[in-house]
């Protein structure tokens, strides 16, 4: 059983930057593809970015391309999401997720992920 803990959320002005971290414990971190998702109350959880277990492949939602960067450090069992040029529309609870039985294909559906963190709030003011 993998436990995921997100950190790094907060309040930032539009145009600012934040880096989210996702610390994993209780499993072999390098055995999982990792994803970042976000959710606004009343809306479905949406894919933001994903990275394969070996960091060879990454994927971004159109809304994140050019502004967000996903990475991971398997030695530290931590995944990251660097966010820049933040917009008010980026306001959401951000979740990291781990998918077991990883492949080089990054799945964007939240239903495919096996473990989830508790989420961290990101608020972007205009």
Helices and strands as residue ranges (DSSP letters): E 3-7, E 10-13, E 18-25, G 29-31, E 33-39, E 46-51, E 58-60, E 68-73, E 78-83, G 88-90, E 92-99, G 110-112, E 115-116, E 120-125
